[in-house]
């Protein structure tokens, strides 16, 4: 996700231990994300989630909300009083939504980019979708004045590796840009540096005895960002 607001990654996305994905945005109310998480985790159905949320929130028509369940079910709500343009689209295996947008072309471009990204990793497809939305107009006010994306976030949920928590969902990729003049561009740059880290983290988690020191591994892999202490042997990193 990306927006003109600050620190969106700490406000809008949620996921349950079992892997249900939840997004609460527009006039964001994070309590609703938590309520949806608890509802689904306790065995509540996606079919009656909307009534649960409406019952807890008198301003629900100001919200935009999406859920993709662990089973692949989807539900999206774009409130009638979200700032225009606001709306969403459902693809074969995805949902895209946005509010305060330049127009419907933004979500159409996002959906098209995601569904035509071929066999690329999910994280790359998600980033391609954000970039396409930005390039198709992104956010803008009612007069068409663009509002640049100042924060962005990318999160991919995967399976846990411990035998006693086989059903637990973890986030091998969970990146945030909280304040930047070009947040989508910055997110892409951060991802290109960090995208190999899940491999190292999985190694560290599964076979710690065979895991090299982080500094050694970084020099061999994300070479664009080796640790300062290894760039300049003998020099202490500055803080």
Secondary structure, DSSP 8 states (H G I E B T S, - for coil): -EESSS-GGGTSEEE-TT--EEEEEES--HHHHHHHHHHHHTT--STTHHHHHHHH-TTGGGEEEEEE-TTS-EEEEE-TTS-SS-EEEE-SS-EEEESSBS-HHHHHHHHHHHHTSTT--HHHHHHHHHHHHHHTT-EE-TT--EE---EEEEEEEEE---GGGTT-EEEEEEEEE-S-TTHHHHHHHHHHHHTTHHHHHHHHHH-GGG---HHHHHHHS-GGG--HHHHSTT-----
